[in-house]
Amino acid sequence: EIGDRMRWHTCHSHVGYADLHQGRFVAARENAGEALQVLGPEGAVQSRIWSLSAALAADMARDRVDLAMADELEGLLGPAAHHHDVILAQGVIALARDRAGDHDRALPLARGLLPMIAGFPPPSFHAMLGIEGGLEVLLDDWSARPGDRAIRADVRRAMSSLRMFAR
């Protein structure tokens, strides 16, 4: 009512992420879609990253991949994006690209997460989706090349970071 769009979006997106983490994918997607509509194309970078990541994750949970959305999200990553938001988005983008069959673009994105998630947990719960997405891509690669020691080491590093984050 007072026009504080950032505060509205933060609260609104937390409701959507709660839906997403509790398996209410339709509600999560509707929440993200509403937020994107309210934000418009010129909305705050952080808000757009949160909403696009949630929309993409909710779609993938329902076996849908919108690479145009992944492209838009990837275009937002840069110096204006917070560290934990990059983790979120990059992992979700990696998973979307992998599920769309573009493993050559997905794997570098997933591997690029490893230094970002090593050593300390990200400060926000929503970054978990990015860690999970990157780990899923790495696991897919390892299952395709089970003898590859480098990918096995990457999987172990990512799993260690996910365990640390879960604690």
C-alpha positions in Angstrom: 0.0 0.0 0.0 2.9 2.4 0.6 4.6 1.5 -2.7 7.7 -0.3 -1.4 8.1 -2.7 -4.3 11.3 -4.3 -3.0 9.7 -5.2 0.4 6.6 -6.5 -1.4 8.7 -8.7 -3.7 10.8 -10.0 -0.9 7.8 -11.2 1.1 5.9 -12.4 -2.0 8.9 -14.4 -3.3 9.4 -16.1 0.1 5.8 -17.4 -0.1 6.6 -18.7 -3.6 9.8 -20.4 -2.5 8.0 -22.0 0.4 5.5 -23.4 -2.1 8.3 -24.6 -4.3 10.2 -26.3 -1.5 7.0 -28.0 -0.3 6.1 -29.4 -3.7 3.3 -26.9 -4.6 4.7 -26.3 -8.0 1.6 -24.8 -9.7 1.3 -22.2 -6.8 5.0 -21.5 -6.9 4.9 -20.9 -10.7 1.8 -18.6 -10.3 3.6 -16.7 -7.6 6.7 -16.2 -9.7 4.6 -15.2 -12.7 2.7 -12.6 -10.7 6.0 -11.2 -9.4 7.5 -10.9 -12.9 4.4 -9.2 -14.2 4.5 -6.6 -11.3 8.2 -6.1 -11.7 8.2 -5.6 -15.4 11.3 -5.9 -17.5 13.0 -3.0 -15.8 12.5 -4.4 -12.2 15.3 -4.7 -9.7 18.0 -7.2 -10.8 17.8 -9.2 -7.5 14.0 -9.4 -7.7 14.0 -10.5 -11.3 16.7 -13.2 -10.5 14.6 -14.6 -7.7 11.4 -14.7 -9.7 12.9 -16.0 -12.9 14.8 -18.7 -11.0 11.6 -19.7 -9.1 9.6 -19.8 -12.3 12.2 -21.9 -14.1 12.6 -24.3 -11.2 8.8 -24.7 -10.8 8.5 -25.4 -14.6 11.3 -28.0 -14.4 9.5 -29.7 -11.5 6.6 -30.1 -13.9 8.9 -31.4 -16.8 8.9 -28.1 -18.7 12.0 -26.1 -19.7 11.9 -22.6 -21.1 15.3 -21.8 -22.5 14.3 -18.3 -23.3 13.7 -17.8 -19.6 17.1 -19.4 -18.9 18.7 -17.0 -21.4 17.0 -14.0 -19.8 18.1 -15.1 -16.3 21.7 -15.7 -17.5 21.7 -12.2 -18.9 21.1 -10.8 -15.4 24.2 -12.4 -13.9 27.0 -9.9 -13.6 28.5 -7.4 -11.1 25.0 -6.2 -10.0 24.0 -9.6 -8.8 24.6 -10.7 -5.3 26.9 -13.8 -4.7 24.1 -16.0 -3.4 21.7 -14.9 -6.2 24.4 -16.0 -8.7 24.6 -19.4 -7.0 20.8 -19.7 -7.2 20.5 -18.6 -10.9 23.6 -20.4 -12.2 22.6 -23.7 -10.8 19.0 -23.4 -12.0 20.3 -22.4 -15.5 22.7 -25.3 -15.6 20.0 -27.7 -14.8 17.6 -26.2 -17.4 20.3 -26.4 -20.1 21.1 -30.0 -19.1 17.5 -31.1 -19.2 17.1 -29.4 -22.6 20.0 -31.6 -23.9 22.7 -28.8 -23.9 25.1 -30.6 -21.7 28.1 -28.7 -23.2 26.7 -25.4 -21.8 25.4 -26.9 -18.6 28.6 -28.6 -17.3 30.7 -25.4 -17.2 27.9 -23.6 -15.4 27.7 -26.4 -12.8 31.5 -26.6 -12.4 31.6 -22.8 -12.0 29.5 -23.1 -8.9 32.1 -25.2 -7.0 34.4 -22.3 -5.9 31.4 -20.2 -5.1 29.9 -22.7 -2.7 33.1 -24.0 -1.1 34.2 -23.0 2.4 31.0 -21.4 3.7 27.3 -21.7 3.2 25.5 -19.0 1.2 23.5 -16.7 3.5 20.1 -17.4 2.0 17.9 -20.5 1.9 16.9 -20.0 -1.7 20.5 -20.6 -2.9 19.9 -24.3 -2.2 18.1 -24.6 -5.5 21.2 -23.5 -7.3 23.5 -25.9 -5.4 21.0 -28.8 -6.1 20.8 -27.9 -9.8 24.5 -27.8 -10.2 24.9 -31.1 -8.3 22.3 -32.8 -10.5 24.2 -31.8 -13.6 27.5 -33.1 -12.2 25.8 -36.3 -11.1 24.4 -36.8 -14.7 27.9 -36.2 -16.1 29.4 -38.7 -13.7 26.8 -41.4 -14.5 27.7 -40.9 -18.2 31.4 -41.2 -17.4 31.7 -43.3 -14.2 35.5 -43.8 -14.6 36.3 -40.0 -14.8 38.0 -39.1 -11.5 37.8 -35.4 -12.1 34.0 -35.4 -12.3 33.8 -37.7 -9.3 35.9 -35.2 -7.3 33.6 -32.4 -8.5 30.5 -34.4 -7.3 32.1 -35.0 -3.9 32.9 -31.3 -3.5 29.4 -30.3 -4.5 27.9 -32.9 -2.1 30.1 -31.6 0.7 28.9 -28.1 0.1 25.2 -29.2 0.0 25.6 -31.1 3.3 27.2 -28.0 4.9 24.4 -25.8 3.6 21.8 -28.3 4.9 23.3 -28.1 8.4 
